[in-house]
């Protein structure tokens, strides 16, 4: 299956509810690469690389987490990067 890289902005109740660390654990368990970080405007920004199906599954699993309420998702495909692991950024 072809790998893709997606850039996301998540809005809603996504800060202060463990969203970044849940993203980290899900990505690690699925073998995805990328990063996630909080933004000053209460959104969360993420880049994740894997197959389309894996990325869709990750987003679905995030939306099912307790206390997380994703109200909006902005997503676009971006060029692949050589990266190892998934990281939480400051």
Secondary structure as GFF3:
##gff-version 3
##sequence-region A 1 90
A	DSSP	beta_strand	3	13	.	.	.	ID=ss1
A	DSSP	alpha_helix	19	30	.	.	.	ID=ss2
A	DSSP	beta_strand	33	38	.	.	.	ID=ss3
A	DSSP	beta_strand	44	51	.	.	.	ID=ss4
A	DSSP	alpha_helix	52	63	.	.	.	ID=ss5
A	DSSP	beta_strand	69	78	.	.	.	ID=ss6
A	DSSP	beta_strand	86	88	.	.	.	ID=ss7
###
